[in-house]
């Protein structure tokens, strides 16, 4: 049985997790066109070696980042996404008319 260390729930069976791809720089929401967004969402580098990936602990819906060696499938480190993403990104302008 393969174990993954969840930053919130501790060591858990790998079957409780889903991987959602590489952590990449997000385009600027206010200025990026549709092609840029499509490339960000759907294209992957598929790099061999250590990659930072988005993972979710499915039973708790907890999202976090894992560093995984794609050659050996070894999980090197897991940590909360807040260690990388310090600020909230707004995707739509705030309604100030109220």
Secondary structure as GFF3:
##gff-version 3
##sequence-region A 1 98
A	DSSP	beta_strand	3	6	.	.	.	ID=ss1
A	DSSP	beta_strand	10	13	.	.	.	ID=ss2
A	DSSP	three_ten_helix	14	16	.	.	.	ID=ss3
A	DSSP	beta_strand	17	22	.	.	.	ID=ss4
A	DSSP	alpha_helix	34	42	.	.	.	ID=ss5
A	DSSP	beta_strand	50	57	.	.	.	ID=ss6
A	DSSP	beta_strand	62	69	.	.	.	ID=ss7
A	DSSP	beta_strand	75	80	.	.	.	ID=ss8
A	DSSP	three_ten_helix	81	83	.	.	.	ID=ss9
###
